Amino acid sequence: MTMTLDDLDQSLDRRIASAFRNDITSTDLAALIREVEAASAAANEAAERAKTRALNPALSAQKVSEARQISGEAQFRKERLATAVSELRARLQDVRHAEKNTERQQRYDNARIERNDLVRELNDLGYQDFAEKLADLLGRIAALDVVLLDINRDLPDGARTLLGVEQQTRGVPPGSDDTLVKMLRMPTWSYQPNQYAWPPTRANIFEPIHQAAARARRA
């Protein structure tokens, strides 16, 4: 079935009205705006042609009246469509904002879910207990390393040099600073500025080591 010009106009009008009442994507709305702009330009051309025809002095009064009517209707159609284009553009901005906001909300919700999952994992890890146990262990390792240095300076006859704990377990070369004792830094679980589970505060970091070395010398 072939659609008449009036049918096409009515179909376009219905789609314009629907764009304001119902959900529509920015892609479809942009395509509709281009279509309405083309229809407005076509109506303007039709109005100009009818006006030119109406001004023809050779036309009969009836033909002039018909041409004026066509020109008026086309001019009204052009202005109506031009108004529709303006309002559809504003609607397009709202639709694009809504689409972007939907994307932002989705990213926000996904990130919040992942954040909450990681919070649970971190809480379940038992970091506080682990940090306290490791700090205690590192302190004892550091103290023993000093004792071993002192012992290795005066070994019993035929005795082999005693490797430090990290030399023995991790294969750290003798004299290297790349050790957990020297390189590791563990923040306390409850945040406090410049407070660490390891290393200890500057005031007492060497105290256990010095005490251990003193005990070794007295032994």
ABEGO torsion letter per residue (X at the ends): XBBBAAAAAAAAAAAAAAAAABBBBAAAAAAAAAAAAAAAAAAAAAAAAAAAAAABAABBAAAAAAAAAAAAAAAAAAAAAAAAAAAAAAAAAAAAAAAAAAAAAAAAAAAAAAAAAAAAAAAAAGAAAAAAAAAAAAAAAAAAAAAAAAAAABBBBGBBBBBBAAAAAAGBBBGBABBAAAABBBBBABBBBGBBAOBBBAAAAAAAAAAAAAAAAAX
